[in-house]
Amino acid sequence: FGKHLQNRRIPPRIITMYVEHDFSQDWTLRLQGLHSGERNKFPGSTSFWEGHLHPWFLMDVSAQGKVGSGTLILGVNNLLNTDYFTSISESAQQNNRFSKAPGATATVRYRVEY
């Protein structure tokens, strides 16, 4: 009691939100955001799992609709190409564990149900 739990046990505050719009009976557009807050319960510490977690914001967009006998899904993750470290990387505080999260990534999928 009286001591903060490390970052591997308590993540930073996370807020998610999305807006979705049906352009027609067959096509939908979705814009979503994810904000990961700051956590710095161990200022100056160099211990494992006690690193300063910096805030970041991601935005994704996707569209899906009927094409032929299936569904076409187009998307971009990390639409703003946010440059950030994952919470695990920052909290570990070890050079061999620092890895950046992926940048903007486009996806194209076609789904057929039978």
Secondary structure, 3 states (H helix, E strand, C coil): CCCCCCCCCCCCCEEEEEEEEECCCCEEEEEEEEEECCECCCCCCCCCCCCCECCEEEEEEEEEEEECCEEEEEEEECCCCCCCECHHHHHHCCHHHCCECCCCEEEEEEECCC
